[in-house]
Amino acid sequence: MTDGTAPDEFVDEIHVQTVEEDPALGLPFRAKMEILVAVMLGLFLGALDQTIVSVALPKIVTELNGNDLYVWVVTIYLLTSTISVPFWGKLSDLYGRKPIFMIGIGIFLVGSALSGLSQTMPQLIAFRGLQGIGAGSIFPVALAVIGDLFTPAERGKYQGLFGAVFGIAFIIGPALGGLLTDTLSWHWIFFVNIPIGIVSLYLIGRLLPTVKNPRATREFDILGGLVFTVAIGFLLVGLTNKGIQNATTHELNALTEPTVGGFMLIALVGIVLFILVEARAKEPIIPLGLFRIWTYSSSMIATFFAAFAFFGSIIFLPRWFQFVQGYSATASGYAVFPLLVGLIGSSIISGQIVARTGRYKWLTVGALIVMGVGAAMMTQLSATTPLPVLWLWMFVTGVGVGPTLTVFTIIVQNAVPFHELGVATSNLTFFRQIGGTIALAIAGTLFETGFNDQLVPKMNGAGVPAQIVTGIQQAMGSGGFDLNKVAGVGLDLGKAILAALPAQAQAVVAPFVSNIVSGIYEAFSAAVAQTFYVGIGAAIIAAVVAATMHEHPLRTTHGPGEPSLPL
C-alpha cells in the first residue's frame, strides 16, 4: 500500500503500508498507550493470582480436608502454566497476538471461576490446572504485544513497567488474599480475577489489532508438542517430589527415589527426543535455529541462572520471617518489600537506560554481579541479624534482579527475526520458570541438609545439655517430633515444643526451652543463609555468559528480517 490507507481487512486502522512493515498498523501514540494499559492489566491479572492464592491455601486445605493433596494445588498450576508457555508463543506467531491473548485470558477466567466453585480438593486441583493453561499465555504474549507495538529502540521505555506490575501485584496480593479469605471466603480469591479479566478482555478486543504472520504455515507440530509435554511434565513432577518429605525417613526424597531420579531420567530422554523431533518439524514449537544466534542463546542461559537468586529470595526469606521473627503469613510477604522496591526501581530505570543509550550488554552483566553481591550478603543471615541490615541486603538483590526481568526481553526480541518474536519471547519466560523451579529443588535440599547439620552445634552453642540435644535429634529422626507441625505461623515455639513432649519429659526440658528455641532459630537461619550460595554461583555463571553475548544495535524499525549484524 502506498496511499496511506489500510487494506480492507484492517479498515479500522490507518497509515499502513503492509502488516509486516508495520505490525502496529500505523496506530497513533494514544492508541498504543491504551493498548499498553490493557495488556498490563492482563499481566497484572496473572501476577496477582500467583501471590493472592498462597495466603489462602492453609484455609482451603482445612475446609476441603485436603492436606494429603496440598502440594498438588501448587504443582498442577506450575505444570500447566510452564508447559503451555511455548505453545502460546508459537500460536501467537501463527495466528496473531489478539485472538491468542484473548483465548488465554478467557481460559484463565473460566479456570478461576471453576476454582472458586470447587467443593473438593480434586475439583480444585483440576480447575487450577485449567487456570494454569490460560496463565501460560499471559506473560509471553503480553511481552510480544509490546514487541509488536514498539520498535526495539523504544521498548525499554515500556517493558520496564512490567517489572513494576509484578512488584505491585506482590504487594497487593497478600493483603487482598487475607482480606477476602477472612471477611468473605477463600472462594473470592478466585472470583476477584473475573472483573479484572473482563475489563482486560474488553479493552484488548476493542483496541488491539489482529496481526498474523502471512508467511507462516498452519502445520502445527503436534508430535513435538506431545513429547515436550511429557518430558517437561516428568521433569517438574520429579523436581516437586524432590522437595517432599519422605514418610519413612522423615527427610526430603532422595534422587534415588523412582519418582524423583527416575522421573528426571525420563525427562532427560524426552528432551533429547524432543530436539530430534523439532529438528525435522516443518513448523517447530521451539525453532532450534534460533539457538544459533548467540545473543539469543546467551540470554536464555543467563535468564535461566538469574532466576536462581530471585526465586530463592522470594521463597525462603518469607519463611525466615514467619519462623524466626514470628510474622504472620501476610506480614511475611510484606517483609520482602525492600527487595521489591529495588526490583521495581531498577526494572524501570534499566529500561529507560537501554531506550536512551541503545546499550545493554554491560548493563545486564553489572546487574547480575549486583544480584550475586546481594546473595553473598544474605549468606551472613543469622537469627540476630538487625532488620535494617537485612533490608539493605534485600534491596541490593532486588536492584540486581530488576534488569533481568526487563532487559533480556528487549535483547531477545531485537536479536531474532520479527516473525518469530512470539516464540522467542515465550522461550525466555519458559527458561526463567524452569530455572526457578530447578533452583527451588536445589535450594530446598541445601536447606534441609543445612538445618540437620546445624541443629546440634547450634543448640550446643546455645547451652542446651547434650542429653536433651540427643533426645530431640532422635525424636526428629523417628518422626516423633515434627518441627513443621510444632512451628506453625503465629505459635509460641517454646510452648509448642513443651506441649509436644511427653509429660515426664516436660519438667526436664522446661528450664532449657529458651535455649532450645534459640538454637533452633540459629540453625534455621544458617540453613536459609546456605541456600543463597546457589544464587551466588548462578549469578557468576549468568554474568560470564552475558559478557560473551554480541551487542546488536537496537533496531529503529519493526523490520521482519534477520538481525543485521553477525550472530
Summary of the structure (lengths in Angstrom):
residues: 567
radius of gyration: 24.7
end to end distance: 32.5
largest distance: 93.2
contacts: 2092
relative contact order: 0.12
helix: 77%
strand: 1%
